[in-house]
């Protein structure tokens, strides 16, 4: 499985402004999920571990995966544990394990050929998240789709399996959308 993030990702991901934005988004999602102490949490597309660091205030049972070996090394150097190299198409954990899944700024890292490919991508992720979550488990997702159409396709794929709602905050380029889901 090839690394799909661009070179020098460690430098860009460690910039102060990006760290602050990622931390703010992670805290917003974690607040919305209202996790119980010691929930088992998965950070899907964990990158260098920002969201895992934020989630550690809520639980010590945090696991993460990312396709980028470079970013996983950054996370390991920070002392973050429970990391796996994998992609969204095959979440490397057993069924019904997690109370919550968080994913920030990660789902968009793929190169679709066409609209059908976009639908297949998000449908597969939705199936994997559904498989990994316990009944009643929650997920909080934030990502940067290439278009509004891609966002709509992703939301539709997740809503086939989950109950949920969308939170929109900010304006213009600073606008953030969060998809909050619960396993039926």
Long-range contacts (C-beta under 8 A, 24 or more apart in sequence): 1-67, 1-85, 1-86, 1-87, 3-67, 3-68, 3-69, 3-70, 4-67, 4-68, 4-109, 4-110, 4-111, 5-67, 5-68, 5-70, 5-71, 5-109, 9-47, 9-48, 9-68, 9-70, 9-71, 10-48, 10-70, 10-71, 10-74, 13-47, 13-48, 13-50, 13-71, 13-74, 14-48, 14-74, 19-50, 22-50, 22-51, 22-104, 22-105, 23-50, 23-53, 23-54, 25-104, 25-105, 25-142, 25-176, 25-178, 26-50, 26-51, 26-54, 26-55, 26-102, 26-104, 27-54, 28-167, 28-169, 28-176, 28-178, 29-102, 29-104, 29-140, 29-141, 29-142, 29-178, 29-180, 30-54, 30-55, 30-57, 30-58, 30-102, 30-140, 32-140, 32-167, 32-178, 32-180, 33-100, 33-102, 33-138, 33-139, 33-140, 33-180, 35-59, 35-99, 35-100, 36-99, 39-99, 39-100, 40-97, 40-98, 40-99, 40-100, 41-98, 41-99, 41-100, 41-101, 41-102, 42-91, 42-93, 42-97, 42-98, 42-100, 42-101, 42-102, 42-132, 43-101, 43-102, 43-103, 44-88, 44-91, 44-101, 44-102, 44-103, 44-106, 44-129, 45-88, 45-103, 45-104, 45-105, 45-106, 45-107, 45-109, 46-71, 46-72, 46-75, 46-83, 46-106, 47-71, 47-74, 47-75, 47-105, 47-106, 48-74, 48-75, 48-78, 49-74, 49-75, 49-78, 49-80, 49-83, 50-104, 51-102, 51-104, 52-80, 53-78, 53-80, 55-102, 63-93, 63-98, 65-91, 65-92, 66-106, 67-109, 88-121, 88-124, 88-125, 88-128, 89-124, 89-125, 89-128, 90-128, 91-128, 91-129, 91-131, 91-132, 93-132, 94-132, 95-131, 95-132, 96-131, 96-132, 96-133, 96-134, 96-135, 97-132, 97-134, 98-132, 98-133, 98-134, 98-137, 99-133, 99-134, 99-137, 99-138, 100-133, 100-137, 100-138, 100-139, 100-140, 101-129, 101-132, 101-133, 101-137, 101-138, 101-139, 101-140, 102-139, 102-140, 102-141, 103-139, 103-140, 103-141, 103-142, 103-143, 104-141, 104-142, 104-143, 105-142, 105-143, 105-144, 106-143, 107-141, 107-143, 107-145, 107-154, 108-143, 108-144, 108-145, 108-146, 115-149, 115-153, 118-150, 118-153, 118-154, 119-153, 119-157, 122-153, 122-154, 122-157, 122-158, 123-157, 123-160, 125-157, 126-157, 126-158, 126-160, 126-161, 126-162, 127-161, 129-158, 129-162, 129-181, 130-161, 130-162, 130-183, 133-183, 134-183, 135-183, 135-184, 136-182, 136-183, 137-182, 137-183, 138-180, 138-181, 138-182, 138-183, 139-179, 139-180, 139-181, 139-182, 139-183, 140-178, 140-179, 140-180, 140-181, 141-178, 141-179, 141-180, 141-181, 142-176, 142-177, 142-178, 142-179, 151-177, 154-179, 155-179
